[in-house]
Amino acid sequence: MAPLWKQQLDSLRIRDLSEIFGTPKPVVGMVHCWPLPGAPGYTGYGMDTIIEQARRDAVALAEGGCDGLIVENMWDVPFRAGAHIQPESIAAHAVVARAVKETVNLPMGINLVHNGGVALLGIALAAGASFIRVCMFTGAGVWDAGSWDEGCAADLMRRRAELHAGHIKLLADVDKKHSVRFPGIDLATHIEWTRFFGADGLIISGRMTGDAPDLEKVRQARAMAGDTPILLGSGTDERNIAAFMEVADGVIVGSSIKEDGEIANPVDVERVRRFVRLARGG
């Protein structure tokens, strides 16, 4: 029998995605926030405008049949990384996410790009989120804007314990889009490290936002992940989702469910409905 401390650590991990989403193969939709204060795209339109847009997209995701959603600072481009993310962005993100939480009755997650770490956990606590998407939980690499970054697992897991936040689950990217890993960190190694340090699920993505991963890569990840759930993190659409969901345990979708399939547009509820139906084998 494992010692009590190990039993306690193991008890924090989910057994399958239904523990977060109420279904073992969830469709999770993205709420892409407009540029937050401090981002180059922010023109002074104020928080009420950002909140209104986020609420509208969240309602469309819920009406379209999504099982959960993630509130993300998608348009804070070019992205800062890790400790360089600014406090005004963190604070605004929490305010928007809390408004979304009060608008729709869906499990909500937070993603703070790139690799928000402990700040990501703070947003989730303030907003009442159920989970977070961690862009670089383990390993090291360089982001698209040129920032060198490293895994945040050591600080994040300690802070989660200190804040009594074990109810906030961790979905961690491996071989994350918008980044290049340090040489030698192949997919198998990255998955092994990420599982070892306590991630509840693994996310597989393509090279950039809107790019699908290779189906064979997803198959390999599924075989390497053991009993840890695998989610798709980019590039799924009505044409490929059925094939991907034969392998993966869930999907996070953003670009293809927007009006006209354009990522900067609002969420299109009819596109969401079609996507969800196909993801569920309809």
C-alpha positions as CSV (number, residue, x, y, z in Angstrom):
1,M,0.0,0.0,0.0
2,A,1.3,3.5,-0.9
3,P,2.1,5.9,1.9
4,L,-0.5,8.4,2.8
5,W,1.3,11.3,1.2
6,K,1.4,9.5,-2.1
7,Q,-2.3,8.5,-1.8
8,Q,-3.1,12.2,-1.2
9,L,-1.1,13.3,-4.3
10,D,-2.8,10.6,-6.4
11,S,-6.2,11.6,-5.2
12,L,-5.8,15.0,-6.8
13,R,-5.6,13.5,-10.3
14,I,-8.7,12.9,-12.3
15,R,-9.4,9.4,-13.7
16,D,-11.1,10.6,-16.9
17,L,-12.3,13.9,-18.3
18,S,-15.9,13.3,-17.1
19,E,-14.7,14.4,-13.7
20,I,-14.3,17.9,-15.1
21,F,-16.8,18.0,-17.9
22,G,-19.5,15.4,-17.1
23,T,-18.7,13.5,-20.2
24,P,-15.6,11.3,-21.0
25,K,-15.0,12.9,-24.5
26,P,-15.7,16.6,-24.1
27,V,-15.8,19.4,-26.7
28,V,-14.3,22.5,-25.1
29,G,-14.8,25.8,-26.9
30,M,-12.5,28.8,-26.8
31,V,-13.5,32.3,-25.6
32,H,-10.9,34.5,-27.2
33,C,-10.7,37.8,-25.3
34,W,-10.3,41.0,-27.4
35,P,-6.9,42.7,-26.7
36,L,-6.7,43.4,-23.0
37,P,-5.3,46.6,-21.6
38,G,-1.6,46.8,-22.3
39,A,-1.7,44.8,-25.6
40,P,-0.8,46.5,-28.8
41,G,-4.4,45.9,-30.2
42,Y,-6.1,47.6,-27.2
43,T,-7.5,51.0,-28.3
44,G,-9.1,52.1,-25.0
45,Y,-12.5,50.6,-25.6
46,G,-12.7,49.6,-22.0
47,M,-13.5,46.4,-20.0
48,D,-17.2,46.5,-20.6
49,T,-16.7,46.0,-24.3
50,I,-14.3,43.1,-23.7
51,I,-16.7,41.5,-21.2
52,E,-19.6,41.9,-23.6
53,Q,-17.7,40.1,-26.4
54,A,-16.6,37.3,-24.1
55,R,-20.1,36.7,-22.8
56,R,-21.6,36.6,-26.3
57,D,-19.1,34.0,-27.4
58,A,-19.6,32.0,-24.2
59,V,-23.4,31.9,-24.7
60,A,-22.9,30.8,-28.3
61,L,-20.6,27.9,-27.2
62,A,-23.2,26.8,-24.6
63,E,-26.1,27.0,-27.0
64,G,-24.1,25.1,-29.6
65,G,-23.6,22.2,-27.2
66,C,-20.0,22.5,-25.9
67,D,-19.2,20.7,-22.7
68,G,-16.9,23.4,-21.3
69,L,-15.0,26.5,-22.3
70,I,-11.6,28.2,-21.9
71,V,-11.2,31.9,-21.5
72,E,-7.9,33.0,-23.1
73,N,-6.0,36.2,-23.8
74,M,-5.7,35.2,-27.4
75,W,-5.3,38.7,-28.8
76,D,-2.6,39.9,-26.5
77,V,-0.2,39.5,-29.4
78,P,2.8,39.5,-29.6
79,F,2.7,37.3,-26.5
80,R,4.9,37.8,-23.5
81,A,6.1,34.6,-21.7
82,G,6.1,33.4,-18.1
83,A,7.1,36.0,-15.6
84,H,7.1,38.7,-18.2
85,I,3.3,38.8,-18.4
86,Q,2.1,42.1,-17.1
87,P,-0.2,42.7,-14.1
88,E,-2.8,44.7,-16.0
89,S,-3.3,41.8,-18.4
90,I,-3.6,39.3,-15.5
91,A,-6.1,41.5,-13.6
92,A,-8.2,42.2,-16.7
93,H,-8.2,38.5,-17.6
94,A,-9.6,37.5,-14.2
95,V,-12.4,40.1,-14.4
96,V,-13.5,38.9,-17.9
97,A,-13.3,35.2,-16.8
98,R,-15.4,35.9,-13.7
99,A,-18.1,37.6,-15.9
100,V,-18.1,34.6,-18.2
101,K,-18.5,32.2,-15.2
102,E,-21.5,34.2,-14.1
103,T,-23.1,34.0,-17.6
104,V,-23.0,30.4,-18.6
105,N,-23.3,27.2,-16.6
106,L,-20.3,25.3,-18.1
107,P,-17.0,24.1,-16.6
108,M,-14.6,26.9,-17.3
109,G,-10.9,26.9,-17.8
110,I,-8.2,29.6,-18.1
111,N,-5.3,29.8,-20.5
112,L,-2.8,32.6,-20.1
113,V,-0.4,32.7,-23.1
114,H,2.4,32.1,-23.1
115,N,2.8,29.9,-20.1
116,G,1.2,31.9,-17.3
117,G,2.2,29.5,-14.6
118,V,1.4,30.8,-11.1
119,A,-0.4,33.9,-12.5
120,L,-2.6,31.5,-14.5
121,L,-3.5,29.8,-11.2
122,G,-4.3,33.2,-9.6
123,I,-6.7,34.0,-12.5
124,A,-8.4,30.6,-12.1
125,L,-8.9,31.1,-8.4
126,A,-10.3,34.6,-8.8
127,A,-12.6,33.6,-11.6
128,G,-13.9,30.3,-10.1
129,A,-12.4,28.2,-12.9
130,S,-12.4,24.3,-12.8
131,F,-9.2,23.8,-14.7
132,I,-6.2,25.5,-16.4
133,R,-4.4,25.0,-19.6
134,V,-0.6,25.1,-18.9
135,C,1.4,25.8,-22.1
136,M,4.8,24.7,-20.8
137,F,4.4,22.6,-17.7
138,T,7.7,20.7,-18.1
139,G,10.7,21.0,-20.4
140,A,12.1,24.1,-22.0
141,G,12.0,25.9,-25.3
142,V,11.7,29.1,-27.2
143,W,8.4,30.9,-28.1
144,D,7.5,32.5,-31.4
145,A,8.2,36.0,-30.1
146,G,11.7,34.9,-29.2
147,S,11.4,34.4,-25.4
148,W,13.3,31.5,-23.9
149,D,11.1,29.7,-21.3
150,E,11.1,26.7,-19.0
151,G,8.5,24.4,-17.4
152,C,6.6,25.9,-14.5
153,A,5.6,22.6,-12.7
154,A,7.8,23.1,-9.6
155,D,6.4,26.6,-8.8
156,L,2.9,25.9,-10.0
157,M,2.3,22.7,-8.0
158,R,3.7,24.2,-4.8
159,R,1.6,27.2,-5.2
160,R,-1.5,25.1,-5.8
161,A,-0.9,23.3,-2.6
162,E,-0.3,26.5,-0.6
163,L,-3.5,28.0,-2.0
164,H,-5.6,24.9,-1.3
165,A,-6.4,24.8,-4.9
166,G,-6.3,21.1,-5.7
167,H,-9.8,21.3,-7.1
168,I,-8.3,23.3,-10.1
169,K,-7.2,20.6,-12.5
170,L,-4.2,20.8,-14.9
171,L,-4.4,20.2,-18.7
172,A,-0.8,20.5,-19.9
173,D,0.5,20.9,-23.5
174,V,3.2,18.7,-24.8
175,D,5.1,19.9,-27.9
176,K,3.1,23.1,-27.7
177,K,2.2,25.2,-30.8
178,H,3.9,28.5,-31.2
179,S,7.1,27.0,-29.7
180,V,10.2,24.9,-30.5
181,R,11.4,22.6,-27.8
182,F,15.0,22.3,-26.5
183,P,16.8,19.7,-28.6
184,G,16.4,16.2,-27.2
185,I,13.0,16.7,-25.7
186,D,11.0,14.4,-28.0
187,L,7.3,13.7,-27.7
188,A,7.8,10.6,-25.6
189,T,10.1,12.4,-23.1
190,H,7.9,15.4,-22.8
191,I,4.8,13.2,-22.1
192,E,6.7,11.1,-19.5
193,W,7.9,14.3,-17.7
194,T,4.5,15.9,-17.8
195,R,2.6,12.9,-16.5
196,F,5.3,12.3,-13.7
197,F,4.8,15.8,-12.3
198,G,1.0,15.5,-12.0
199,A,-0.8,16.8,-15.1
200,D,-4.4,15.6,-15.3
201,G,-4.5,15.6,-19.1
202,L,-2.2,16.2,-22.1
203,I,-2.9,18.5,-25.0
204,I,-1.5,17.8,-28.5
205,S,-1.5,20.6,-31.1
206,G,-0.1,21.6,-34.4
207,R,2.6,24.2,-35.2
208,M,0.5,27.3,-34.9
209,T,-3.0,28.4,-34.0
210,G,-5.4,26.8,-36.5
211,D,-2.9,24.1,-37.6
212,A,-3.9,20.5,-36.9
213,P,-1.5,18.0,-35.5
214,D,-0.6,15.0,-37.6
215,L,-3.0,12.2,-36.8
216,E,-0.1,9.8,-36.4
217,K,1.4,12.1,-33.8
218,V,-1.9,11.9,-31.9
219,R,-1.9,8.1,-32.1
220,Q,1.6,8.0,-30.7
221,A,0.7,10.3,-27.9
222,R,-2.3,8.3,-27.0
223,A,-0.2,5.1,-26.9
224,M,2.4,6.9,-24.7
225,A,0.0,8.5,-22.3
226,G,-1.2,5.4,-20.5
227,D,-4.3,6.3,-18.4
228,T,-3.8,10.1,-18.8
229,P,-6.4,11.7,-21.1
230,I,-5.4,13.2,-24.4
231,L,-7.0,16.3,-25.9
232,L,-6.6,18.0,-29.3
233,G,-5.4,21.6,-28.9
234,S,-5.5,23.1,-32.4
235,G,-6.6,22.8,-36.0
236,T,-9.8,20.6,-35.7
237,D,-12.7,21.4,-38.0
238,E,-15.8,19.7,-39.5
239,R,-13.6,17.8,-42.0
240,N,-11.2,16.1,-39.6
241,I,-12.8,16.0,-36.1
242,A,-14.4,12.6,-36.6
243,A,-11.1,10.9,-37.4
244,F,-9.3,12.7,-34.5
245,M,-12.0,11.8,-31.9
246,E,-11.5,8.1,-32.7
247,V,-8.1,8.5,-31.1
248,A,-8.3,11.4,-28.7
249,D,-10.3,11.7,-25.5
250,G,-11.4,15.3,-26.0
251,V,-11.0,18.4,-28.1
252,I,-10.4,22.1,-27.6
253,V,-11.7,24.1,-30.5
254,G,-11.5,27.8,-31.4
255,S,-10.8,29.0,-35.0
256,S,-13.0,26.8,-37.0
257,I,-16.2,27.6,-35.1
258,K,-15.9,31.4,-35.7
259,E,-18.1,33.2,-38.3
260,D,-16.6,32.4,-41.7
261,G,-14.0,30.3,-40.0
262,E,-12.0,33.5,-39.3
263,I,-10.4,33.5,-35.8
264,A,-10.9,37.2,-35.1
265,N,-14.7,36.9,-35.7
266,P,-17.4,36.0,-33.1
267,V,-18.3,32.4,-32.4
268,D,-20.9,31.1,-34.8
269,V,-23.5,29.0,-32.9
270,E,-24.4,27.0,-36.0
271,R,-20.8,26.1,-36.7
272,V,-20.5,25.0,-33.0
273,R,-23.6,22.8,-33.4
274,R,-22.3,21.1,-36.5
275,F,-18.8,20.6,-35.0
276,V,-20.2,19.1,-31.7
277,R,-22.4,16.7,-33.7
278,L,-19.5,15.5,-35.8
279,A,-17.3,15.2,-32.7
280,R,-19.9,12.9,-31.1
281,G,-20.1,10.7,-34.2
282,G,-23.3,12.3,-35.6
